[in-house]
Each structure stands twice: as C-alpha cells, then as structure tokens.
C-alpha cells in the first residue's frame, strides 16, 4: 500500500487501469492503524486486480473535505476515473472484501 498526496491523486488513482481503494486515515486514529495490515493483505491477495493507496486526511485537509470525508478511516473506491462508492469506519477483512467485490461487480 502506497501513501500518496493530493498532488499524486490524478496519476495514482484517476488514471489507473485497475480499481483503486483510497484509504483516508490519520496517524493518531487507532481504527486506521488496525485497518492498515488488512488493506495490505487485500491488495496483495488481489494479485494486481486492486490497488490500495492511503492519504493522510489531516495533512491533506482541504483535499479530503472535497470527498466529504468527515471521519476516519474512510475508504473511497475509484475505477477508471470514476468514484464508485464510499465506506466509513473500520471493517473486518471479510466485510471489506465483500463490499469491494460487490461494488466492483455492480453494473454501471
């Protein structure tokens, strides 16, 4: 999982060929720290079918607010430049994986 800034958002998220899960987090958020290893696992287990990046919501406050992130962790899923869905709060790996699969497979 790669940490990015708002300056890297277009190239790392919007112009990516695979779905990208953006994790908005803060350093002092305990649930955010709990989610980090799960997100790494989900990304690795996807075999390249999913990319996960994280953005420090405190350091990128104005950018974060543009996505209506009001608490952390918040996850926003993008694919081919489109925002598909948003999920707030820590989840189990099973819950997160199910949400990702259902959201990615949903017809557009």
C-alpha positions, 0 to 999 in steps of 0.5 A: 500500500502506497501513501500518496498526496493530493498532488499524486491523486490524478496519476495514482488513482484517476488514471489507473487501469485497475480499481483503486481503494483510497484509504483516508486515515490519520496517524493518531486514529487507532481504527486506521492503524488496525485497518492498515495490515488488512488493506495490505493483505487485500491488495496483495491477495488481489494479485494486481486486480486492486490497488490500495493507496492511503492519504493522510486526511489531516495533512491533506485537509482541504483535499479530503473535505472535497470527498466529504470525508468527515471521519476516519478511516474512510475508504473511497473506491475509484475505477477508471476515473470514476468514484464508485462508492464510499465506506466509513469506519473500520471493517473486518477483512471479510466485510471489506472484501465483500463490499469491494467485490460487490461494488466492483461487480455492480453494473454501471 
